Amino acid sequence: MSSFDPARFDAAWKRYVDAATRAHAAFPTYLAPGASEEEVAAAETAVKSAFPADLRHLLKLHNGSNEHQVLPGWELFTTERIADEWTVWADIYHSEFKPDGFDCEPNGPIRGDEWWRLEWIPFCGDGGGNHLCVDMEPPAKGTLGQVITMWHDDASREVAAPSLTELIELLADDFEAGLLTWDDEMGGVYASQQP
């Protein structure tokens, strides 16, 4: 994991929020106030892993997204929700998915020997059991803290970005290019309908 640059993250996040606000004026009201250090630390204790610095930073800016999908198709979890969702997957892991035969299909530098790993920390969800996770146990060619997709009913796993900072930069680029918009019917940020 490269060293975290708060100014770089903040610049990307401002670009993203500004673009989302231009698309939907109420967007900033869907972002909850920041978590305390104690709340972040409690979540890290619950999931038995330190968070990447950029995720810690985002949570201290906004502890969740008030049930709106503020990232494209994804709700941003609170610290408590991160711990709760991880616990659900940890329980499944210990009861069902640990045996041989429950592996995944990685697209990119992701460990593929298990369906879900305890070191994948879900910080976003789509409401249907699917997540964006920070990967705290990548293989040698991966990046600690890389953002990966985790589908509950599909073995495909992809690296969305090498870090949360870089993911926000990519999403800001997409919003500014008109590839993302606010969907009133869905109540969140989604891909624009291209002609």
Buried (B, 14 or more C-beta within 10 A) or exposed (E): BEEBBEEBBBBBBEBBBBBBBEBBEEBEEBBBEBBEEEBBBBBBEBBEBBBBBBBBBBBBBBBBBBEBBBBBBBBBBBBBBBBBBBEEBBEBBEEEBEEEEBEBEBEBBBBBEBBBBBBBBBBBBBEEBBBBBBBBEBEEEBBBBBBBBBBBEEEEBBBBBBBBBBBBBBBBBBBBEEEBBBBEEEBBBBEBEEE
